[in-house]
Amino acid sequence: MKRLALIPARGGSKRLPRKNLLSLGGKPLFKHTINAVVDSRCFETILFSSDDDDMLDIASHTKEVLVEKRIQSLATDTVKVIDLVKEITNKPDYDEFDQIGLFLPTCPFRTAKHISDGIKLLSKDDFSVVSV
C-alpha cells in the first residue's frame, strides 16, 4: 500500500492573519501537523503545499517532507481543498498512490497515534476516515 500525505497550508487568512505561522507551544501551528504525520510512519511521501515562502522554508527543514509552492489560483480563500488534491495527484510524481491522507494544519492536537489508528480503520469498503 503506497500512501501520500498532503499537508496544505495557505499563507492568507482573513480572520486570523497568517494563522498557520502563529506559535502554539513554541512552534508554528502547521509544524504540529508535520510532526504528527512524520511520527506516524504511515506514508511513503509527505508533501507540504503552501503559497507562503516562510512556511515552505520552515517545512523544508524536515528531511522527510517535500515542499511545493502552490500556484496562486489554488491559494485563495474560495478554493476547495479537493481542487488542490486533484491538481497535485494529476502530476506524474503523485499519481500512483493507493491512498492519500489529507492533514489540515489547523488540527494541532492530532497525534501520530491518531493518524496510525485512522489508517488501520481503512479497508476496501471503508475508503475514508475523518477525525473530529
DSSP file with accessible surface (Angstrom, degrees, kcal/mol):
  #  RESIDUE AA STRUCTURE BP1 BP2  ACC     N-H-->O    O-->H-N    N-H-->O    O-->H-N    TCO  KAPPA ALPHA  PHI   PSI    X-CA   Y-CA   Z-CA
    1    1 A M              0   0  131      0, 0.0     2,-0.6     0, 0.0    96,-0.1   0.000 360.0 360.0 360.0 118.2    0.0    0.0    0.0
    2    2 A K        -     0   0   88     94,-0.1    96,-2.3    41,-0.1    97,-1.7  -0.888 360.0-167.6-102.1 123.0    1.6    3.2   -1.2
    3    3 A R  E     -a   99   0A  49     -2,-0.6    42,-1.6    95,-0.2    41,-1.3  -0.917  14.0-160.4-120.6 141.2    0.4    6.3    0.7
    4    4 A L  E     -ab 100  45A   0     95,-2.5    97,-3.4    -2,-0.4     2,-0.5  -0.945   8.5-155.2-113.5 130.0    0.8   10.1    0.1
    5    5 A A  E     -ab 101  46A   0     40,-2.8    42,-3.2    -2,-0.4     2,-0.5  -0.923  10.1-164.3-102.5 129.7    0.3   12.6    3.0
    6    6 A L  E     -ab 102  47A   1     95,-3.5    97,-2.8    -2,-0.5    42,-0.2  -0.970   8.2-174.1-117.8 124.2   -0.7   16.0    1.8
    7    7 A I  E     - b   0  48A   0     40,-2.9    42,-2.6    -2,-0.5     2,-0.5  -0.929   8.7-168.2-118.1 102.5   -0.5   19.0    4.2
    8    8 A P  E     + b   0  49A  10      0, 0.0     2,-0.4     0, 0.0    42,-0.2  -0.797  10.4 172.4 -94.4 129.1   -1.9   22.1    2.7
    9    9 A A        -     0   0    1     40,-2.9    43,-0.5    -2,-0.5    42,-0.5  -0.878  15.0-157.0-139.9 106.2   -1.2   25.4    4.5
   10   10 A R        -     0   0   66     -2,-0.4    10,-0.4    40,-0.2    40,-0.0  -0.476  14.5-142.0 -77.8 152.8   -2.2   28.8    3.0
   11   11 A G  S    S+     0   0    7     -2,-0.2     7,-0.6    64,-0.1     2,-0.3   0.791  79.7  76.2 -81.5 -28.1   -0.5   31.9    4.0
   12   12 A G        +     0   0   33     63,-0.3     2,-0.3     5,-0.1    -2,-0.1  -0.583  48.9 164.6 -90.3 143.3   -3.6   34.0    3.9
   13   13 A S        -     0   0   22     -2,-0.3     5,-0.2     1,-0.1     6,-0.0  -0.894  22.9-157.8-153.4 126.9   -6.3   34.0    6.5
   14   14 A K  S    S+     0   0  167     -2,-0.3    -1,-0.1     1,-0.1    -2,-0.0   0.912  92.6  38.1 -73.6 -44.2   -9.0   36.7    6.7
   15   15 A R  S    S+     0   0  229      1,-0.3    -1,-0.1     2,-0.0    -2,-0.0   0.863 132.9  20.2 -78.8 -35.7  -10.0   36.2   10.4
   16   16 A L  S >  S-     0   0   91     -4,-0.0     3,-1.5     0, 0.0    -1,-0.3  -0.804  90.0-131.2-136.8  90.8   -6.6   35.5   11.8
   17   17 A P  T 3  S-     0   0   92      0, 0.0    -5,-0.1     0, 0.0    -3,-0.1  -0.126  84.6  -7.3 -51.7 130.5   -3.8   36.7    9.6
   18   18 A R  T >> S+     0   0  101     -7,-0.6     3,-2.0    -5,-0.2     4,-0.6   0.807  81.0 165.0  53.7  39.5   -1.0   34.2    8.9
   19   19 A K  G X4  +     0   0   63     -3,-1.5     3,-1.2     1,-0.3    10,-0.4   0.827  65.6  63.0 -56.3 -35.8   -2.6   31.8   11.4
   20   20 A N  G 34 S+     0   0    9    -10,-0.4    10,-1.9     1,-0.3    11,-0.3   0.713 105.3  47.9 -67.1 -16.0   -0.6   28.8   10.3
   21   21 A L  G <4 S+     0   0   37     -3,-2.0    -1,-0.3     7,-0.2    -2,-0.2   0.537  85.7 112.8 -96.8  -8.9    2.6   30.6   11.3
   22   22 A L  S << S-     0   0   79     -3,-1.2     7,-2.1    -4,-0.6     2,-0.3  -0.344  74.9-106.9 -66.9 145.6    1.4   31.6   14.7
   23   23 A S  E     +D   28   0B  88      5,-0.2     2,-0.4     6,-0.1    -1,-0.1  -0.526  37.2 175.4 -79.9 134.5    3.2   30.0   17.6
   24   24 A L  E >  S-D   27   0B  61      3,-3.0     3,-1.1    -2,-0.3     8,-0.1  -0.971  78.8 -10.4-135.1 116.4    1.5   27.3   19.6
   25   25 A G  T 3  S-     0   0   75     -2,-0.4    -1,-0.0     1,-0.2    -2,-0.0   0.837 132.6 -52.0  63.6  30.0    3.6   25.6   22.3
   26   26 A G  T 3  S+     0   0   70      1,-0.2    -1,-0.2     0, 0.0    -3,-0.1   0.540 123.7  77.3  87.5   5.0    6.7   27.2   20.9
   27   27 A K  E <  S-D   24   0B  74     -3,-1.1    -3,-3.0    -5,-0.1    -1,-0.2  -0.986  90.0 -82.9-142.9 157.8    6.4   26.2   17.3
   28   28 A P  E >>  -D   23   0B  27      0, 0.0     3,-1.4     0, 0.0     4,-0.8  -0.238  43.9-114.1 -59.0 146.1    4.3   27.3   14.3
   29   29 A L  H >> S+     0   0   26     -7,-2.1     3,-1.1   -10,-0.4     4,-0.7   0.878 114.2  53.2 -48.2 -47.0    0.8   25.9   14.1
   30   30 A F  H 3> S+     0   0    0    -10,-1.9     4,-2.0     1,-0.2     3,-0.4   0.772  94.8  69.6 -67.4 -22.8    1.5   23.9   11.0
   31   31 A K  H <> S+     0   0   34     -3,-1.4     4,-2.8   -11,-0.3    -1,-0.2   0.828  90.2  62.2 -66.8 -27.7    4.6   22.2   12.4
   32   32 A H  H <X S+     0   0   35     -3,-1.1     4,-2.1    -4,-0.8    -1,-0.2   0.921 106.7  44.9 -61.6 -41.2    2.4   20.2   14.8
   33   33 A T  H  X S+     0   0    1     -4,-0.7     4,-2.5    -3,-0.4     5,-0.2   0.924 112.1  50.9 -69.2 -45.0    0.7   18.5   11.8
   34   34 A I  H  X S+     0   0    0     -4,-2.0     4,-2.7     1,-0.2     5,-0.2   0.948 111.8  48.2 -56.3 -48.4    4.0   17.9   10.1
   35   35 A N  H  X S+     0   0   42     -4,-2.8     4,-2.9     1,-0.2    -1,-0.2   0.907 111.5  49.4 -61.9 -41.7    5.5   16.3   13.2
   36   36 A A  H  X S+     0   0    6     -4,-2.1     4,-1.4    -5,-0.2    -1,-0.2   0.922 112.9  46.7 -65.1 -42.4    2.4   14.1   13.7
   37   37 A V  H  X>S+     0   0    0     -4,-2.5     4,-0.7     2,-0.2     5,-0.6   0.942 115.2  45.8 -65.5 -46.3    2.4   12.9   10.1
   38   38 A V  H ><5S+     0   0   22     -4,-2.7     3,-1.2    -5,-0.2    -2,-0.2   0.949 113.2  49.9 -60.2 -48.2    6.2   12.2   10.1
   39   39 A D  H 3<5S+     0   0  108     -4,-2.9    -1,-0.2     1,-0.3    -2,-0.2   0.743  99.7  66.0 -66.2 -22.4    6.0   10.4   13.5
   40   40 A S  H 3<5S-     0   0   14     -4,-1.4    -1,-0.3    -3,-0.3    -2,-0.2   0.780  86.0-154.8 -68.8 -27.6    3.1    8.2   12.3
   41   41 A R  T <<5 +     0   0  225     -3,-1.2    -3,-0.1    -4,-0.7    -2,-0.1   0.798  57.2 119.9  56.5  32.8    5.4    6.5    9.8
   42   42 A C      < +     0   0   16     -5,-0.6     2,-0.4     1,-0.1    -1,-0.1   0.504  54.8  71.1-100.8  -7.0    2.4    5.7    7.7
   43   43 A F        -     0   0   24     -6,-0.3   -39,-0.2    -5,-0.1     3,-0.1  -0.937  54.6-160.1-125.6 133.8    3.3    7.5    4.5
   44   44 A E  S    S+     0   0  110    -41,-1.3     2,-0.4    -2,-0.4   -40,-0.2   0.837  91.3  27.9 -72.5 -33.4    6.0    6.9    1.8
   45   45 A T  E     -b    4   0A  31    -42,-1.6   -40,-2.8     2,-0.0     2,-0.5  -0.997  64.7-167.2-133.6 134.2    5.7   10.5    0.7
   46   46 A I  E     -bc   5  65A  10     18,-0.6    20,-3.1    -2,-0.4     2,-0.5  -0.987  11.6-169.0-120.9 121.7    4.8   13.6    2.7
   47   47 A L  E     -bc   6  66A   0    -42,-3.2   -40,-2.9    -2,-0.5     2,-0.5  -0.952   8.8-162.1-117.6 124.8    4.1   16.7    0.7
   48   48 A F  E     -bc   7  67A   0     18,-3.2    20,-2.3    -2,-0.5     2,-0.5  -0.918  12.9-168.0-103.2 123.6    3.7   20.2    2.2
   49   49 A S  E     +bc   8  68A   0    -42,-2.6   -40,-2.9    -2,-0.5     2,-0.3  -0.954  18.7 145.4-118.6 128.1    2.0   22.6   -0.1
   50   50 A S  E     - c   0  69A   0     18,-1.7    20,-2.8    -2,-0.5   -40,-0.2  -0.992  47.9-145.0-154.4 158.5    1.8   26.4    0.5
   51   51 A D  S    S+     0   0   27    -42,-0.5     2,-0.6    -2,-0.3   -41,-0.1   0.407  80.9  94.2 -96.8  -2.9    1.8   29.7   -1.2
   52   52 A D     >  -     0   0   19    -43,-0.5     4,-2.3     1,-0.1     5,-0.2  -0.822  62.0-157.2-101.1 118.7    3.8   31.2    1.7
   53   53 A D  H  > S+     0   0  101     -2,-0.6     4,-2.3     1,-0.2     5,-0.2   0.841  92.9  55.8 -63.7 -35.0    7.6   31.3    1.4
   54   54 A D  H  > S+     0   0   87      2,-0.2     4,-2.2     1,-0.2    -1,-0.2   0.932 110.5  44.3 -64.2 -44.2    8.2   31.4    5.2
   55   55 A M  H  > S+     0   0    2      2,-0.2     4,-3.0     1,-0.2     5,-0.2   0.914 112.0  52.7 -67.0 -41.3    6.2   28.2    5.7
   56   56 A L  H  X S+     0   0   18     -4,-2.3     4,-2.0     1,-0.2    -1,-0.2   0.907 109.7  49.9 -60.0 -39.9    7.9   26.5    2.8
   57   57 A D  H  X S+     0   0   91     -4,-2.3     4,-0.6     2,-0.2    -2,-0.2   0.939 112.7  45.6 -64.5 -46.5   11.3   27.3    4.3
   58   58 A I  H >< S+     0   0   53     -4,-2.2     3,-1.3     1,-0.2    -2,-0.2   0.937 113.9  48.8 -63.2 -46.0   10.4   26.0    7.7
   59   59 A A  H >< S+     0   0    0     -4,-3.0     3,-2.0     1,-0.3     6,-0.2   0.852 101.1  65.1 -63.4 -32.9    8.8   22.8    6.3
   60   60 A S  H 3< S+     0   0   57     -4,-2.0    -1,-0.3     1,-0.3    -2,-0.2   0.688  88.1  69.6 -67.3 -14.7   11.9   22.2    4.1
   61   61 A H  T << S+     0   0  138     -3,-1.3     2,-0.7    -4,-0.6    -1,-0.3   0.515  80.3  84.2 -80.8  -4.6   14.0   21.7    7.2
   62   62 A T  S X  S-     0   0   16     -3,-2.0     3,-2.1    -4,-0.1    -1,-0.0  -0.891  74.0-152.7 -98.0 111.4   12.2   18.5    8.0
   63   63 A K  T 3  S+     0   0  186     -2,-0.7    -1,-0.1     1,-0.3    -3,-0.0   0.763  89.9  57.4 -61.8 -25.7   14.0   15.9    5.8
   64   64 A E  T 3  S+     0   0   91     -3,-0.1   -18,-0.6   -19,-0.1     2,-0.5   0.548  95.5  83.1 -80.5  -5.4   11.0   13.6    5.4
   65   65 A V  E <   -c   46   0A  11     -3,-2.1     2,-0.3    -6,-0.2   -18,-0.2  -0.862  62.7-154.3-109.9 130.2    8.9   16.3    3.9
   66   66 A L  E     -c   47   0A  88    -20,-3.1   -18,-3.2    -2,-0.5     2,-0.4  -0.763  18.2-149.3 -90.7 143.5    8.8   17.5    0.3
   67   67 A V  E     -c   48   0A  57     -2,-0.3     2,-0.4   -20,-0.2   -18,-0.2  -0.909  13.9-175.0-117.1 145.7    7.7   21.1   -0.2
   68   68 A E  E     -c   49   0A  38    -20,-2.3   -18,-1.7    -2,-0.4     2,-0.4  -0.981  25.5-127.0-141.9 127.3    5.9   22.5   -3.1
   69   69 A K  E     -c   50   0A 106     -2,-0.4     2,-0.3   -20,-0.2   -18,-0.2  -0.582  31.4-131.6 -72.1 126.6    5.0   26.1   -3.8
   70   70 A R        -     0   0   19    -20,-2.8     2,-0.1    -2,-0.4     5,-0.1  -0.596  19.9-111.3 -81.8 139.0    1.3   26.3   -4.5
   71   71 A I    >   -     0   0   89     -2,-0.3     3,-1.8     1,-0.1    -1,-0.1  -0.402  28.5-117.4 -67.9 146.4    0.1   28.3   -7.6
   72   72 A Q  G >  S+     0   0  127      1,-0.3     3,-2.1     2,-0.2     4,-0.1   0.837 110.8  63.3 -57.9 -35.3   -1.8   31.4   -6.6
   73   73 A S  G 3  S+     0   0   84      1,-0.3     3,-0.3     2,-0.2    -1,-0.3   0.737 106.4  46.1 -65.2 -18.8   -5.1   30.3   -8.2
   74   74 A L  G <  S+     0   0   20     -3,-1.8    -1,-0.3     1,-0.2    -2,-0.2   0.184 102.3  68.2-104.5  16.3   -5.2   27.5   -5.7
   75   75 A A  S <  S+     0   0    2     -3,-2.1   -63,-0.3    -5,-0.1    -1,-0.2   0.187  72.1 109.5-120.5  16.8   -4.3   29.6   -2.7
   76   76 A T  S >  S-     0   0   51     -3,-0.3     3,-1.0    -4,-0.1   -66,-0.0  -0.474  78.4-114.2 -90.1 165.6   -7.4   31.8   -2.4
   77   77 A D  T 3  S+     0   0   76      1,-0.2    -1,-0.1    -2,-0.1    -3,-0.0   0.535 113.8  56.9 -77.7  -2.0   -9.9   31.6    0.4
   78   78 A T  T 3  S+     0   0  111      2,-0.1     2,-0.2     0, 0.0    -1,-0.2   0.531  81.5 104.7-103.0  -5.9  -12.6   30.4   -2.0
   79   79 A V    <   -     0   0   41     -3,-1.0     2,-0.3     1,-0.1    -5,-0.1  -0.532  69.8-129.7 -77.1 137.1  -10.7   27.4   -3.4
   80   80 A K    >>  -     0   0  140     -2,-0.2     3,-1.4     1,-0.1     4,-1.0  -0.669  14.0-128.0 -85.2 141.4  -11.8   24.0   -2.1
   81   81 A V  H 3> S+     0   0   59     -2,-0.3     4,-2.3     1,-0.3     3,-0.3   0.822 107.5  65.6 -61.4 -28.4   -9.1   21.7   -0.8
   82   82 A I  H 3> S+     0   0   85      1,-0.2     4,-2.7     2,-0.2    -1,-0.3   0.848  95.6  58.0 -63.2 -30.6  -10.3   18.9   -3.1
   83   83 A D  H <> S+     0   0   67     -3,-1.4     4,-2.1     2,-0.2    -1,-0.2   0.895 107.0  47.4 -65.7 -37.2   -9.2   21.1   -6.0
   84   84 A L  H  X S+     0   0    5     -4,-1.0     4,-2.6    -3,-0.3     5,-0.2   0.923 110.5  51.8 -66.7 -44.1   -5.7   21.2   -4.6
   85   85 A V  H  X S+     0   0   16     -4,-2.3     4,-2.8     1,-0.2    -2,-0.2   0.933 111.1  47.9 -58.4 -45.4   -5.7   17.4   -4.1
   86   86 A K  H  X S+     0   0  114     -4,-2.7     4,-1.1     1,-0.2    -1,-0.2   0.915 111.0  51.0 -61.9 -43.6   -6.8   16.9   -7.7
   87   87 A E  H  < S+     0   0   82     -4,-2.1     3,-0.3     1,-0.2     4,-0.3   0.930 114.8  42.8 -59.9 -45.9   -4.1   19.3   -9.0
   88   88 A I  H >< S+     0   0    1     -4,-2.6     3,-1.7     1,-0.2     6,-0.3   0.937 112.8  50.5 -69.1 -45.5   -1.4   17.5   -7.1
   89   89 A T  H 3< S+     0   0   30     -4,-2.8    -1,-0.2     1,-0.3    -2,-0.2   0.640 101.7  63.3 -74.6  -8.7   -2.5   13.9   -7.8
   90   90 A N  T 3< S+     0   0  129     -4,-1.1    -1,-0.3    -3,-0.3    -2,-0.2   0.534  84.1  96.5 -86.3  -6.8   -2.7   14.7  -11.5
   91   91 A K  S X  S-     0   0   62     -3,-1.7     3,-1.8    -4,-0.3     4,-0.5  -0.608  86.0-120.8 -81.2 144.4    1.0   15.4  -11.6
   92   92 A P  G >  S+     0   0  105      0, 0.0     3,-0.7     0, 0.0     4,-0.2   0.821 110.2  57.2 -55.3 -33.5    3.3   12.4  -12.6
   93   93 A D  G 3  S+     0   0  131      1,-0.2     3,-0.1     2,-0.1    -4,-0.1   0.703 118.0  31.5 -71.1 -18.3    5.2   12.4   -9.3
   94   94 A Y  G <  S+     0   0   19     -3,-1.8     3,-0.4    -6,-0.3    -1,-0.2   0.202  91.7  91.3-126.7  17.6    2.0   11.9   -7.3
   95   95 A D  S <  S+     0   0   84     -3,-0.7    -2,-0.1    -4,-0.5    -1,-0.1   0.463  75.1  65.4 -98.4   2.9   -0.4    9.9   -9.4
   96   96 A E        +     0   0  142     -4,-0.2     2,-0.3    -3,-0.1    -1,-0.2  -0.032  68.9 121.1-118.1  35.3    0.5    6.4   -8.3
   97   97 A F        -     0   0   31     -3,-0.4   -94,-0.2     1,-0.1     3,-0.1  -0.741  50.9-152.6 -98.8 146.1   -0.6    6.3   -4.7
   98   98 A D  S    S+     0   0  106    -96,-2.3     2,-0.3    -2,-0.3   -95,-0.2   0.798  83.1  20.3 -81.8 -32.9   -3.1    3.9   -3.3
   99   99 A Q  E     -a    3   0A  42    -97,-1.7   -95,-2.5     2,-0.0     2,-0.4  -0.989  63.9-155.0-138.9 149.3   -4.2    6.2   -0.5
  100  100 A I  E     -a    4   0A  74     -2,-0.3     2,-0.5   -97,-0.2   -95,-0.2  -0.992   6.4-157.3-126.2 126.9   -4.0    9.9    0.2
  101  101 A G  E     -a    5   0A  12    -97,-3.4   -95,-3.5    -2,-0.4     2,-0.6  -0.903   6.6-159.2-101.8 127.7   -4.0   11.4    3.7
  102  102 A L  E     -a    6   0A  68     -2,-0.5     2,-0.6   -97,-0.2   -95,-0.2  -0.945  10.6-176.0-109.6 119.4   -5.1   15.0    3.9
  103  103 A F        -     0   0   21    -97,-2.8    -2,-0.0    -2,-0.6   -66,-0.0  -0.914  12.8-152.4-124.8 103.7   -4.0   16.7    7.0
  104  104 A L    >   -     0   0   73     -2,-0.6     3,-1.0   -97,-0.1   -95,-0.1  -0.528  16.3-134.8 -73.8 139.4   -5.1   20.3    7.7
  105  105 A P  T 3  S+     0   0    6      0, 0.0   -72,-0.2     0, 0.0   -73,-0.1   0.586  94.8  78.8 -73.5  -6.6   -2.7   22.3    9.8
  106  106 A T  T 3  S+     0   0   69      1,-0.2     3,-0.1     2,-0.1   -76,-0.1   0.212  78.4  74.5 -88.3  18.2   -5.5   23.7   11.9
  107  107 A C    X   +     0   0   50     -3,-1.0     3,-1.5     1,-0.1    -1,-0.2  -0.600  54.8 160.3-123.0  67.6   -5.7   20.4   13.9
  108  108 A P  T 3   +     0   0   20      0, 0.0    -1,-0.1     0, 0.0    -2,-0.1   0.654  66.6  61.4 -71.5 -12.4   -2.6   20.7   16.1
  109  109 A F  T 3  S+     0   0  161     -3,-0.1     2,-0.3     2,-0.1    -3,-0.0   0.430  74.1 111.9 -96.7   4.5   -3.7   18.2   18.7
  110  110 A R    <   -     0   0   29     -3,-1.5     2,-0.2     4,-0.1   -74,-0.1  -0.581  57.0-155.9 -71.7 132.8   -3.9   15.3   16.2
  111  111 A T     >  -     0   0   61     -2,-0.3     4,-2.0     1,-0.1     5,-0.1  -0.632  30.5-105.2-109.6 171.5   -1.1   12.9   17.1
  112  112 A A  H  > S+     0   0   23      1,-0.2     4,-2.8    -2,-0.2     5,-0.2   0.878 122.5  54.5 -60.5 -36.4    0.8   10.2   15.3
  113  113 A K  H  > S+     0   0  131      1,-0.2     4,-2.9     2,-0.2     5,-0.3   0.909 104.8  52.5 -66.3 -41.7   -1.2    7.6   17.1
  114  114 A H  H  > S+     0   0  107      2,-0.2     4,-2.1     1,-0.2    -1,-0.2   0.919 112.3  47.0 -57.4 -43.5   -4.5    9.2   15.9
  115  115 A I  H  X S+     0   0    9     -4,-2.0     4,-2.4     2,-0.2    -2,-0.2   0.953 113.8  44.9 -65.3 -49.4   -3.1    9.0   12.4
  116  116 A S  H  X S+     0   0   28     -4,-2.8     4,-1.9     1,-0.2    -2,-0.2   0.900 113.2  51.4 -66.0 -36.2   -2.0    5.4   12.6
  117  117 A D  H  X S+     0   0   57     -4,-2.9     4,-0.8    -5,-0.2    -1,-0.2   0.897 110.0  50.5 -64.9 -38.7   -5.2    4.3   14.2
  118  118 A G  H >X S+     0   0   14     -4,-2.1     3,-0.8    -5,-0.3     4,-0.6   0.911 107.3  53.0 -63.8 -41.8   -7.1    6.1   11.5
  119  119 A I  H >< S+     0   0   27     -4,-2.4     3,-1.3     1,-0.3    -1,-0.2   0.905 104.0  57.1 -60.7 -39.2   -5.1    4.3    8.8
  120  120 A K  H 3< S+     0   0  158     -4,-1.9    -1,-0.3     1,-0.3    -2,-0.2   0.760 100.0  59.6 -64.6 -24.1   -5.9    0.9   10.5
  121  121 A L  H << S+     0   0  116     -4,-0.8    -1,-0.3    -3,-0.8    -2,-0.2   0.684  84.3 100.8 -77.2 -18.6   -9.7    1.7   10.1
  122  122 A L    <<  +     0   0   37     -3,-1.3     2,-0.3    -4,-0.6     5,-0.2  -0.416  46.3 156.9 -70.2 141.6   -9.3    1.9    6.3
  123  123 A S        -     0   0   56      3,-2.4    -2,-0.0    -2,-0.1    -3,-0.0  -0.864  58.8 -84.7-147.2-176.5  -10.5   -1.1    4.3
  124  124 A K  S    S+     0   0  195     -2,-0.3     3,-0.1     1,-0.2    -2,-0.0   0.851 130.7  37.1 -62.5 -35.1  -11.6   -1.9    0.8
  125  125 A D  S    S+     0   0  133      1,-0.2     2,-0.7     2,-0.0    -1,-0.2   0.765 115.9  52.9 -90.8 -30.4  -15.2   -1.0    1.8
  126  126 A D        +     0   0  100      1,-0.1    -3,-2.4    -5,-0.1    -1,-0.2  -0.883  63.2 169.9-108.6  98.7  -14.4    2.0    4.0
  127  127 A F        +     0   0  175     -2,-0.7     2,-0.3    -5,-0.2    -1,-0.1   0.348  56.5  45.6 -99.4   7.4  -12.2    4.2    1.9
  128  128 A S        -     0   0   80     -7,-0.1     2,-0.4     2,-0.0    -5,-0.0  -0.999  53.2-168.3-148.8 150.7  -12.1    7.3    4.1
  129  129 A V        -     0   0   65     -2,-0.3     2,-0.4    -7,-0.0   -11,-0.0  -0.998   8.4-167.9-134.5 134.7  -11.6    8.3    7.8
  130  130 A V        -     0   0  120     -2,-0.4     2,-0.4   -12,-0.0    -2,-0.0  -0.990  11.2-145.7-125.5 131.2  -12.4   11.7    9.2
  131  131 A S              0   0   84     -2,-0.4   -21,-0.0   -21,-0.0    -2,-0.0  -0.749 360.0 360.0 -94.7 142.4  -11.3   12.8   12.6
  132  132 A V              0   0  184     -2,-0.4    -2,-0.0     0, 0.0     0, 0.0  -0.955 360.0 360.0-135.0 360.0  -13.4   15.2   14.7
